[in-house]
Amino acid sequence: MTYLIKLDGPLSTVDSVMTAGYLSIAPKLLHDSSGCSAAFCEIDAAAKANIETSVSFSGFQPTFIRYSKASKDLSPISRAPTLGIDPTMPQHRCSRALSTPSPSQDQFPVWYFFYGTLADGDVLGRVFGDEQQQQPPAYDYRSASVRGGVLKTWGGRYQALLDDPGGGCVAGSALLIVDENQEDALRVYETDQYEMVRCTIEMGDSLVEGLTFRFVGETD
């Protein structure tokens, strides 16, 4: 699980959060998008438990917020995770020991395959916070499809992309995501009901290696 901790009181700096949480790497710093001056650090469940123990005798109550977003854990040495395949099978392993699977964990810009609501420019504008602009940007969607997946539903109305080892084809749209801020907004929108996986996106006669959101919950 991922949490946000508000920088406040004895935990008002990133360094103090690192010390209390026994963190060896500085946590990601986030600011309140509403325009307030509040700042938060992104931490995991282990750091949260350490912080609670560290301040338990001080009387200070840290502010934690459950941060639900799609997971992203792209292997640097294999194709895992990839839509529709078992990357541990010999035929799906990297062909060369020194080859780097694409996209990599922190690669930008990166193509994304969208299906369902995120293929709607108005929805995407709200996700990115563009609705406050007089003329929101027109997103350069491309008609696209991916193989190895199938669409089902969950919650009675939400679309869920699942693996289809039989090579099923799913139609949708592709969009180039330019930076981590856009990606984080997408991950929060999709919540931890989804995970980010590699996929091959077909756009006309072109094939590009990109990412999409695969459902991890229970479908209807």
N, C-alpha and C positions, 0 to 999 in steps of 0.2 A: 504494500500500500504506500501511497505517496501523500504527504501532508505539506501544507504551508504553515510556517510559524511567523507570526507578526513580530517585527523588530521593535521591541518595547522594553522599558525598564532595564534590568541587568542584562537583557538579551537584545540590546539595541543596535548591535553591530554584527556583521558577518563573523568576525573573529570570535566574539563571545558565544555565538551559536556553535561554531566549530569546536570551541573548548568544551562547552557543556554537552555537546552531542558526541564527543570523542571522534570527530571527523578529521580525516587526514587531507581531504580535498575541500576547498571552499564550495559551499552549496550555491546553487543558482539563485541570483537575486531577482525578485520580481517587484513591480510597483503596481499599485491600485490603478486600474484602467479608468476608474470613474473620475480621475482628476484629483483625488485626495493625495495627501503626502505620505500615506502609509506605505510601508515596504514590507516585503515578506521574503523568506527563504524557503526553497523547496527541499524537503528532507524525506528520508524513508522512515519506516516504522521503528527500526532499531535506533536511529538517532533520536526519534521522538521519545522513546522509552528512556534513553540515557539523559535527555534534557529534563524529563519529569523527575528523575532521580536526583539530578544535580541541583535542582531548585526546590526540592521537596521541603527543606528546612528553612527556606528564606521567607516563606509566606507569599511569594510572588506566583501568580497563576499565568503561565504562558497561554497565548491564544493560538490554538491549532485549528486548521481548517482542512477537512478531508478533501484532497485534490484528486478528483476522478478524471483520468485521461487515458487514452489508448496507449498501450505499452509499445516501446520501440527497442528491440534488442536484436540487431542485425549482426550475425556472425561475421568476423573478419576473415575466416578461414574456410567457410563453407557457404552454400547457398541458403542455409537456414536463416529465417523461415521463408519459404516460397510457396505461393498459392498453388495448390493442386499436386504438389510432389512431396515425397519423403526424401529430404536432402541427404540422408544417411546411406541411401542406396548407391551402389557403385556407379551407375549410369548418370547420377545426378551430382557426383562430387566434382570439385574443381579439377580441370584437366591438368593443371600445372601446380606444383607445390607453392610457387611464388605468385600465383595469380590472385588478384584481389576481387572478390565478388562485388558486383555492382547492382544497385547503388550501395555505397558504404554508409556507415552509421551517421556521419556528419556531412554528407555530400549535399551541396546546394550549388546551383538550382537543381531540382529533381522533378521528374514527371510523376504525377499522381493520376491514378485511374479512379474516377468517381462514378457512383451509381446512386440512385435514389435522390434524396433531397440536396446533397452537395453538388449535384449536376445542374442545379438551379442557380443562376447568377444572383438573384435577389437573396436567396438563403445564404450564399457565400458572402455577399456583401455584409449581411448582419453578423456572420461569424467573424469577419475581419474588421468589423466596426466601421464600415463605410457608409452606413445609413445616415450618419450625421453630416456627410458631405452633400453639397447641393447637387453635384453631378458625380455620383459614384462611378468608379472606373468600370469599363466594360471588360469582362474577363474573356481571354482568348481561349475559349473551350474548343477542343477538337473532338470530332466524332471518333470513338475508339471502342475497342473490345479487348477482353482478356480471355485466355483459355485456362482450363483447369479449375473452373469455379461454377457454382450454381447459386441462384438467389432463392432464399426462403424468407419467411417473416417471423418476427418475434414481437411480443406485446400487442399483437393484433393489428399492427399497422407499420412497423419499422422493417425495412429491408435488411437482410442479413446475407452477406457473401460467405459461402462455405466452400471447402475443398470439394472438387469433383475429379478424382483420379482418372475418370474416364475421358477427361479432356473437354468437358462442356464449355460452351462459349457464352460469355455474358457481355451484352452491349451497354455502353455508357458514354462517358466523356473523359477526356484527358486534359490536364491543365498543368502548366509549369509552375511549381511552387518555388519562390525565389530565396526564401531565407527561413531561419529557425522560428522567427516570430509568427509567420504565417502557419508553419507546421504545428507549432504549439497550440494555436487557436483551433486548428482542425482536430488535434488530439483531445482537447478539452470538450469540443462539441460532440465527438463520437463517444466519449467516456470510456471507462475500463471494460465495457462490454465488447470492445474490439481490440485488435492488435494490428500493428503495421507489418506487412509482409511484402517481400519482393514479388514482382510479376513482370511478364513481358507484355507490353502494351502494343496493340496493333492499331496503327493509324494509316488507313489506306494501304499503300505499298510499303510503308515504313514500320520497322520494329524498334522499340526503345525499351531499355530496362528501367523500370520505375517501381513505384510502391502503391499499395492500396490497403484498405481496411478490411480485415477478416474478422468475422464474428466469433466470439469465444464463449457465448452463453448458450442457453437452451432455446431452440426455436419452437414455434407453435406446432 
